[in-house]
Amino acid sequence: PRHECGNHKSCPSNHFAFRLISGAANVVGPSICFNDQILMSNVRNNIGRGLNIALVNGTTGQLLRTGAFDMYSG
């Protein structure tokens, strides 16, 4: 069976499913999946070098904001 965000098992009904995938240099980009929706990825062109963060409303699951903090250049 298919589970949200490609996880190995389903989450309880009152929880959100999520999956974070770290990038590998400049070969594989990071991605963030939340509640079976890709919030950040190479395809959406909204990731950057460093820490990629998605701010999500904890009650509704609505995406509020995304951003990247470049830890290399300061």
Contacts in CASP RR format, 6 or more apart in sequence:
PFRMAT RR
TARGET T0000
AUTHOR 0000-0000-0000
METHOD contacts of the structure
MODEL  1
PRHECGNHKSCPSNHFAFRLISGAANVVGPSICFNDQILMSNVRNNIGRG
LNIALVNGTTGQLLRTGAFDMYSG
3 9 0 8 1.000
3 10 0 8 1.000
3 17 0 8 1.000
4 10 0 8 1.000
4 11 0 8 1.000
4 17 0 8 1.000
4 33 0 8 1.000
4 35 0 8 1.000
4 36 0 8 1.000
5 17 0 8 1.000
5 18 0 8 1.000
5 19 0 8 1.000
5 33 0 8 1.000
5 34 0 8 1.000
5 35 0 8 1.000
5 36 0 8 1.000
6 19 0 8 1.000
6 33 0 8 1.000
7 17 0 8 1.000
7 19 0 8 1.000
10 17 0 8 1.000
11 17 0 8 1.000
16 34 0 8 1.000
16 35 0 8 1.000
16 56 0 8 1.000
16 58 0 8 1.000
16 61 0 8 1.000
17 33 0 8 1.000
17 34 0 8 1.000
17 35 0 8 1.000
17 36 0 8 1.000
18 32 0 8 1.000
18 33 0 8 1.000
18 34 0 8 1.000
18 35 0 8 1.000
19 31 0 8 1.000
19 32 0 8 1.000
19 33 0 8 1.000
20 30 0 8 1.000
20 31 0 8 1.000
20 32 0 8 1.000
20 33 0 8 1.000
21 29 0 8 1.000
21 30 0 8 1.000
21 31 0 8 1.000
21 32 0 8 1.000
21 33 0 8 1.000
22 30 0 8 1.000
23 29 0 8 1.000
23 30 0 8 1.000
29 41 0 8 1.000
29 42 0 8 1.000
29 47 0 8 1.000
30 40 0 8 1.000
30 41 0 8 1.000
30 47 0 8 1.000
30 52 0 8 1.000
31 38 0 8 1.000
31 40 0 8 1.000
31 41 0 8 1.000
31 42 0 8 1.000
31 47 0 8 1.000
32 38 0 8 1.000
32 39 0 8 1.000
32 40 0 8 1.000
32 41 0 8 1.000
32 52 0 8 1.000
32 54 0 8 1.000
33 39 0 8 1.000
34 54 0 8 1.000
34 56 0 8 1.000
34 61 0 8 1.000
34 63 0 8 1.000
35 61 0 8 1.000
37 63 0 8 1.000
38 44 0 8 1.000
39 54 0 8 1.000
39 56 0 8 1.000
39 63 0 8 1.000
39 66 0 8 1.000
40 46 0 8 1.000
40 47 0 8 1.000
40 52 0 8 1.000
40 54 0 8 1.000
40 66 0 8 1.000
41 47 0 8 1.000
46 66 0 8 1.000
46 67 0 8 1.000
47 68 0 8 1.000
48 68 0 8 1.000
48 70 0 8 1.000
49 68 0 8 1.000
49 70 0 8 1.000
49 72 0 8 1.000
50 68 0 8 1.000
50 69 0 8 1.000
50 70 0 8 1.000
50 71 0 8 1.000
50 72 0 8 1.000
51 68 0 8 1.000
51 69 0 8 1.000
51 71 0 8 1.000
52 66 0 8 1.000
52 67 0 8 1.000
52 68 0 8 1.000
53 66 0 8 1.000
53 67 0 8 1.000
53 68 0 8 1.000
53 69 0 8 1.000
54 63 0 8 1.000
54 65 0 8 1.000
54 66 0 8 1.000
54 67 0 8 1.000
55 63 0 8 1.000
55 64 0 8 1.000
55 65 0 8 1.000
55 66 0 8 1.000
56 62 0 8 1.000
56 63 0 8 1.000
56 64 0 8 1.000
57 64 0 8 1.000
END
